[in-house]
Amino acid sequence: MTQASRTTPAAPGPGRRSVAGGLLGLGAAVLATPLLTACGGGAGTDPRTVTFGSNGADATPKSAYAALTKAFTADSGLKVKTNTVDHDTFQKSITSYLQGTPDDVFTWFAGYRMEYFARKRLCSPLDEVWDTIGDGFSDAARQLSRGADGKYYFVPLYNYPWAVFYRKSLFAERGYETPATWDEFLALAKRMSRDGLSPVASGYGGGDAWSVLGAFDYLDLRANGYDFHLSLLRGETSWTDRRAVRVLDLWRELTPYYQKSGGGRSWQDAAQSLLDKKSGMAVIGLFLGQQITDDEIRADLDFFPFPEVDAAHGQDAVEAPTDGFMLSRRPRNEAGARKFLEYLGGAGAEETYMGVDPSNLAVHERADTAPYNALQRKSAELIAGAKHISQFADRDSDPGFISTVVLPGLTEWLGHPDDGTGTLKKIESQRSRFFTA
């Protein structure tokens, strides 16, 4: 993620991974009703039960959310009935779900993705919850949790950085050194190719097309800077601008070193090739750690920041999507749901979650980070040292634009990378459909 989460104006929808993952296609509304529905409800809903819609269907996050709800029940006496749906389906169906009879509380994403539902009035403001939890979060976390109207709509749980991951033992065996610049990165990829490795793991098949946005975002951030990146994603700048062309020019230099047939592979399979030392590097999020069950392999995993392209921008921006919770527009057990959200916004809840899922970082400033593994500590340092923090392209832009225009264009381009002129013209021709002056 990812990540890291997609939506169209009619059918919006982390990223991230199986995060960010999930594209909102044009058929989302058709799919929504049978695939993502509330746990149950109506006038007879149990006032001692809170319903919770979760996109954490993978084994690790599912167990982590179960630990959270169990702890909340022990703390409050309220039961939590969890409706778990796979990440991709959750994303595709989210708008129809929220327009119907959704669960009281649901998992979602900070920033632009939260703002979308706030503008559509498909969620409830949480100012009273923030009166209770607010002193535990930084100004940056507060900003990510507020809508354009200044009200709070989101309770953060965790974030995680994207970077270039690798196995330390492989680098030691082959004498590789971590690159700091684009030229060094390409030289390392070329050397790995000569050594019989797939230099950069690649998997964007099926619902995992979102994963290509990690490389796109970092190339744009490094070549053009944070302000241009947001301007492009928010529809304020033409996609045929020379700076956007520059991004595809750079990307085309890297594509010969991508793992072959990435369009037919999941991100998990690509990540596994890194863990198996068949690929040398992977541009991916910390959620890669969910793949690991062997502590020795976890200890052998490391990362370096995406390399510098232009010294004017250096490596001052980090992709660090933030995931958390929102309240539906008409919760059946509103009092219980707000109590649940107050619990979820506490340091103890983040510690409980991270105790099961060490592939994320706590957002709460008073959460105990002593149990962090080395990768988590390094990740926290990377985020803390960033001048700019982005939320991943599908979270920093109109989700419909990304899912129905940008992603299809970029994944098609990756199949036959050229100078990108045609691809960028196609994307630009659709910009005005999603953004108005």
N, C-alpha and C positions, 0 to 999 in steps of 0.2 A: 502498500500500500501501500504507500496502496494504495495502512492504508491497508491505496491505501484502499462505488457510490455515484449513481447516475440518475438523471431525471430529464424528462422533457417538459415543456410548459404544460402539456396535457397529461403527461405521465412521468413525473420525476422519479428519481431514485438514487468513504470510509474512508475512500477509500482506502478502501484499501484492499489488499490481498483478495482472498476469496471474499478481501478488503477493499479493499477498495473496490473489490471486484463486483461484477455484475453490471451488465450494460442495459440501459433502458432502451429497448427497441420500440418500434412503432406498435407492436402487439402487446405492449405491457398491460393496457387496460383489459384486454381480452383475457390475459393470463391471471390477472390479479385475484379475481374472486375465488377460484378453486385453489390457488396456491398460497395465498397469504391472507388469512382471516383471523379474527380475534378469537381468544380462547372460549368465549361465551359471554353471555351477559343478559341484558334486559332488566325489567323491573325487579325481578327476583334475585338479582346478583347479591351474593353474600357480602355484607358490609365489612366482614373481617378478612376479606380476600382482595388483594391487589393483582390485577392482570398485567403481565409483562411480555411485550413483543421483542424477541431477541433475534439478531442475525448471527449469533455465535454458534453455528452448527458444527464447526470443526471440534474435534475432541477436546483440545486444550481450552479454548475459550468457553465451550459448553460447561466444562467442569468448573472453570473459574466463576462463571455466572451462577452456577449452582451453589458454590461456596458462599457467594454474596447473598443470595436469597435465603439460604439456610441461616446465615448469621443475622440477617435482618429479622427473620421470624423469631429467633431466640431473643433478640433485643426488644422487639415491639409486640410480640404476640400475634401479629398479622401474618396471614399466609400469603405466599406469592405463587400465582399460577402462571407458569412460563410457557409461552408459545414460541418455540424455536423453529426458525425457517432458515434454509441455507442462504448464504450471503447474496448470491446472485439473484435468487428469486425474490428475496427481500427488497433488493434494489429495484428490480423490474416492476414490482407490484406496489411500491410504497404509497404512491399518490392515491390509487383506488382504495387501498387499505385505510388510509387516513380519512378519506371522504366517506367511508362506510361507518362501521362500528368497531374501531380499533381497540387494542388493549389500552389500559390506563397509561402506562409508561412504555416507551419504546427506545431501542438503541438507535443512535444516529450520529451525525458528524457536525463539528463546529464550523463557524465562519459562514461562508456564502451558502452552504448547504442547509444550515439551520435557518438563515435569513429567508430563504426561498419559502419555507413552510410558514414562517412568521408572517410574511407578506400576504400569503394566501389564506391566512387565518385557519390553518389546519393543525395548530398546536396552541397551547395555553401559555401565557406569560408566567414567569416563576420568580417575580421580584420578592415575594414573601419568603420563598425558599432561600434566596440569596441573602436576605437579611440575616439568616441563620448561618449560612456556610461561607459567606463572602470573604471573611477575614483570613481564610485559608488559601486564597488564590492570588496570584500575581496580577498586575494590571493587564498583561498580555492575555492571560487566561480569561479575565473578565471581558476584555474586548471581543474575544472569540465567541463569547457566550451571549452577547447582546445583539438584538436586532437593530434595524435602521431606526426604529422608533425609540431606542434607548432602553427598552425593557429587556429583561433576561428571559431566554427561552431554552437554555441549554445548561446541563450540569456535566462538567468534564470528568472523565475517569482516567484516561491515560493518553500519552502520545508516544511517538516512536520515530526515529530518524530514518531517512533513506541515505545510503552511502554505497561504496563499492566494497563488497565483502569478499573474503578469501580465506583459505586455510593456511595458517602460519607454518605448519610443517611442510606443506608443498612449496611455499616460497623459500623456506630454509633448504630443502632438498635440492631445489633448482637454482639457488643463488639469486632469486628475484628480489628486487628492492621496490618498495611502494613508491609509485610516481606522485609527483606534486603538480606537474604541468601536463597539458594536453599532449605535447610532443613526447614526453616521457611515457605517458599512458599508451599512446599508439606504438611506441617502440617496444614496450613490454608485451603488448598484445601480439605484435609481429613475432617476438621471440617465443612466446608461448605456442603460437601456431607452428613454428619450426620444430618445437619440442613435441608435437603431436597432440597438444591439448586443444580443446575448444576455448579460445581465450575468454569470451564473454558468454556466460550461460544465457539462454534465450527461450522463453516459453510464453506465448501470447495467444494460444489457441482457444477456441470456444469462448467462454465467458471471461477469459483472462486477458483480453486485449488491453484493458486498463494498465497492465504492467509496463507497456511501452512508454507510458507517459513519464515514468521516472527519468529515463534518459533524456527525453525531450525537454522536460522542465529544467534539468540541471544544465543542459547545453545552452538553453535560453538564458537562464540565470547567470551562468558564467560568462557568456559572450556579450550579453546585452544588459544585464543588471536586473534587480528586483522590480524597479518601477516600470520598466518596459514590459517585463514578463506579465505583471498584473494588468497593464494597459492592454496588452494583446488578448489575454484571457477574458477580460471584461468587455471586449468588443469596442474599445476606444481607438484601436490602431488597426490598420489594414494588415491582413495576412500576406499580402504581396509586398509589404515593406521590406526593404533590403536587409533589415536585421532579422526578419523571419526567414528570409532566403538563406542567410548566413547559418542559421541553426541547422537546416537540412544539408547545407554544404559540409558542415562539421560532422553531422551524423553519418553522412555517406562515407566519410573517411574511416568510420568505425565499423560499418556494417560488414565488411569482408571478414571481420574477426568474430562475428556473432556465431553462436552455435547454429548449425544447419537445421532447417525445417522447424524454426521456432513457432510458426503458425499452426503446427500440428502437435504442439506440446503444451502442457499446463505449466503454470509458474512453479507448482510443487515439483514436477519432474525436472524442470530446469534447475531448481534449487538443489535437488538431490544429486544432480550431476556435479555441482560444486562440492557438495559434501563428500561425494565419492572420488573427488580429485580427477574427474574427467573434464571439467571446466575449471579455468583458472580464476575467474572473477565473476561477480554478478552485481549488477546495479539493482538493488532491491532494498526493502525495508527490514528493520530489526525483527519483524514478524517471521523472518526466515527461521528464527530459533524454534518456532513451533514444530518444525520438521525433525528436531533433534531429540532423541531419547537417551543418547549415550553422553554422559557428562564429560568424557575425554574428548569427544568431538566438539562439544560445546566450548570447552576450554581452548580448543585449537582454532576456533573461529575468530576472525578479526575483521576490521574494515579500515579504509582510509577515506577521507572526504573526497567527493568528486573533484577531479583535477581542475586547476586554474586554466582558463582559456585566455582571458584578457586581464592583465594586471590591474586595470582600473576597477575591476569587480572582485578580483581574487577568489577567495572561497568563503565570502562573507554571508552567503545565504544557505540555509539548510531546509530541506523538505522535512517537516515534522508534523504530519496530520494528527489531529486530536479527535478522539472518539469519546462518546458519552451518552447522555440520556435526555429525552424530551417528554413532555406531558401532552397527551392528546387533547383535542379541542373540547370534548365533552366527556371527561373521564367518569365512569360509573361510580367509582369509589374515589372521589376527589380528595377527601381528607386523608385517606390511607395512601393514595398515590403521592401526595405532597410529603407525607411523612417518610415514605420510601425514598423519595428524591433527596430529602434532607440527609438521610442515612448514606445514600450513595455519594453525596458530596462531602463526606467526612474523610479524614485521613485513614481511619480504621478500615473503611470499605476499600480504599485503594490498596492498603497493605494486604487485605484478604485476597483481593483479586491477583495482585502481583505475586503472592505466595504460591499461586497455582500456575500462573502464566508469566514466566520471567522474560517474555519477548516484548515487553512494554515497559514504560516508565510512568511512575506516578506524577500527577500534575499538582496535587495538593502540596503546599509548601511545608506542611508539618508531617507528611508521610515519612515513615522510617525507611531510609534507603540503605541501612546497614546490611540487610540481607542481599543487596544487589550483587550479581555476579560481575566479573570483570567487563563483560560486553555491555551490560547495563550502565555501569559506572562511566565507561568511555562514551557511551551514547548520551548520557546526561551532560557530560562535559562538552560534547559537540554542540548540543542544543543551547546550552548556557552561554557558549562563546559566540553564537551567531549574531550578526547584526540584523539579519532579516530571517524570518521564518515563514515559509510558504506552506500551503495546506494540500498540495498536489493538484494537478490541473483540473481534474474532474470535480474538485471541491472549491477551487478558486474561480470557476467560470460557471456560466449557465449550463446545467447538466445536460439539457437536451442538445445544445450546440455541440458539446463534447461527444456525447454518445451517438448521435445520429449524423454528425458531420466530420468532426475532427478525427475521432478514432477510426472510422472506416477509411478516411483518407490516408491517415498515417500508416495503418496496417497494410493497406494496399500498396502504398509507396515502399514499405519495407520489403515487400515481395520482389520489387524491381526498382531499387533506388536509382533515381536519375537526378537531374539538377533541381527537381521539386517544383518547377514552374507551374506545371499543370495541376499538381496536387494543391498548391497554395491558392491558385486561381479558383479552383472548385470550392475550397473552404471559404475564401473571401466572398464568393457569390452568394453564400448562404448566411453571412454574418448579419445582415439587416433583418432577417427573419426572427432573430433572437434578441437583438439589441437595438434599442431606439435611441435617437439623439437626446 
